């Protein structure tokens, strides 16, 4: 992050914690976040999420009220099993090849948005970290989380949120989600109302293009990419290296 970005965040009262990446931020977050969470009160509520592909549409306090009403941990389904998701199954074969039979039958719960109460959340993250470092390659964190959340230690404390709900929508594998509409107040589930946290991830360019076309955003998306490249060429915007490429070149 640039110094200017850090200053702006500081002026908004946002605390920035620095950490050195070892296996990539996807996995390292489960190592580092507990150190911050442990400074909080045990019942304080946490929402850990991705950054550039997540949007908040309702008060996060109300969303957390709903997610953590009866359980100290919450995670939402992507609406597909590992066996029915080509990208996720490929990832599982790379990282945990000895456990494919078990993993392939699992419904995928997404690590891109996770909620919990501080004490239990900290323990959950540390356990995921210990499992994820057993992965044989990059991006083993989500599989590790799906394994850990089903263990006797955590299964009774987890709110397994179904794919169709009003709290969290993971819209990567659910491109044809039939009940989503975009209105003046944002993205809505026709049955449950305005979605609290919208996570739009894409596994590959084909899915990305279909999603952008569906929402009439293809030209603005690529227009923005062209303008960003031009501004970088002219020295008007800083360049940066994605963390996964930085790790490969280290």
N, C-alpha and C positions, 0 to 999 in steps of 0.2 A: 504494500500500500504506500502511496505517496505521502510525504510529510503534510501536504495540503489536506489530503483526505483524513489523515489522523487528527489534524487540528480541528477540522469541521466536526468530526465525531466527538472530540473532546468538548467542544463548545455546546454540543447537544446533551452533555452529561452521560455519554456512552463510554463505558470502561473498556479499554483495549488491553488484552492480555497477550503477550508475545510468547511464542514457543518455537522450538526448533523441530522441523519435520524430519522424521527418520524413515518411516515407511509410507509417507504420504498423508495428507491431512485427513483423508477419509478414515483411516485407521487411527492416526495419532490423536484425533479429537477424543476418542474414548479413553486415551491415556491422560490427556491434559485437562479436559473439562471437569473431572472429579476434584482436581486441586482447587478450582474456583468454587464449585458447588459445596465443598466441605467448609467454606467460610460462611455459609448461610445457615439459617435455622432449619432444623430437620424437616419441618412441614412446609417450608417455602417451595413454591412451584416453579418448575423449569420447563421451558420449551426449547429444545435444541433442534436447529433446522439448517438446511442448506441456505445459500445466500441468493445467488443470481436468478434462480428459477422458482422462488417462493414468494407468494403475495398474500398479504393479510387483508381480509375483507370485513371482518367483524372484530369487536373488542377481544383481544387475546385473553383478557381476564374471564370473559364469559365463556370462551372456548375451553379454557382450562377448568372452569367450574363444571362444564359438561363432561370433559374427558376424565377428570379425576374425582368425580362425585363418589365413587364407590371403591376405586382401586388406586394404589399409589403410583402405577405406571400405565402408560397408554401408547399404543402404536396402531397405525391404520394399514389395512390390507391394500395391495395394489390390484386386487381383483383377478389374480391369475396364480397358478401354481408354477413352481420352478420347471417342472416337466413340460409345461405348455408355453414357456417363454424362452425363445432361442438364445437371447443375449444372456439371461440369467443362468440358463443351463450350461452355456459355454463357460461362464465365469465359475460355476460350481465345479465343472470338470477340471479347470485349471487349478483351482485353489484347494478343493477337498475331494480329490478323485476317489479316495477310499470310502467315502460316505454318500456316493451318488444315489444309491437306491433309497436311502432315507430322505435325502434332500429333495429329490425329484417329486415326492408326494406332498411336500410342504406348500401351503398357501404362502405367498410372499408378503411379508410385512415390511414396509419401506423404512429405511434408516434416515431418510431425508427430513422427516418431521417426527420427533419423539417427545413425549411429555412425561413428567413425573414429579414426585415430591422429593426434596433434596436428598434426604438420607438414603432412601431406597434407590433413587436415580444414580447416585454416586456409586453405590455397590454394583448396580446393574452395568454401568459403563465400564467399571474396572474388570468385571467378569468378561464382558465382550472383548475388551482389549486383550486379555489373556488368551481368549479363544482365537481372536483374529491373527495374532502373531504366529499361530500354527499354520496359517494359510501359506501355500507354496508360491504365491505371486501377489500382484497388486490387486486391490479391490476385494479383499476377503471379508471386509467389515460387516457388510449387510448379511452375508450368509452366516457369519459368526453370531450376529444378533438374533437371527431367526432360530439358530440352534439353542442359544442361551435362554431365550424367552420361553421356550417349551420345557425347560428343565424343572424338576420338582422345586428347586430353590426360588423360581420366579413365576411359574405358570399361574399360581393362585393370586398373585399380586398384579397381573397384567390385564388391562382392558384391551381385549382383542377387537379393535374397531373394524366393522365390516366395510367393504369398499364403498357402498352407497350410504352416505351419512352427511350431516351438515357441519361437521367439525373439520375434517381433513379430506381433501381430494387429491390423490396421486393420479395425474392425467397422462401418464406416459404409456402404459399398457392398455389404457381404457380410451383409446382414440375414438371408438365408436360408442362411447358411453351415451345411451339414448336419452337420458333424462337431464342432460345439462343444457342450460340456455344462458345466454348473456343478455342481461337487462341493464337498466339505468343504475342499479345498485351493485352490479358486478356479476360474477358467475354464480348461477343458482342450480341446485338440484330441484327439479320440478316437484319432487315429493317432499323434500325436507327443507327447502328454502335456501337462503344465502349461505354459501360455503364459507366457513371461517378461515381456513388456511388452504390455499390453492398451490399445489406443487406441480409445475409443468416441466417434466424431464423428457428427454428423447434419447433413445438408445442408439439411433443411427440416423443418417441423413434422409433415408426414405421415409421413416416415421416423422421426422422433423418437418419435411416438406408437406406431407399429408396434413399434419396438424396445423401448420401455418396457412395452408390453402383453405382448410375448413373454417378457420377464423378470419379469413381475408387479410392475413398479415404477411404474406410472403414477400411482396414488394417492399413494404416498410422495413422488414427485417433485413433484407439484403441491401437496401438503400442505406440503412444505418451502418452495416458492416463496411460498405464502400467508403462512406464518409469518415469512419473511424480510421481506416487504413490511410486515407488521404491526409487526415490531420496528423497522424504519426509521421508520415513522410515529410510533412512541412514543419515538424518539431512542435506542433501545437498540442500534442497529447503524448504522455509518457508511454513507452512500450513496456511490456511485461511478459514473462515466460510462465505459461501454465505450470502448476505444481507437478503434474505428472511428467512433463517434459524436463523440468528442472531435476527431478529425481533420476530420470534416465541418463542425464548428462553429468550427474554428480560423480 
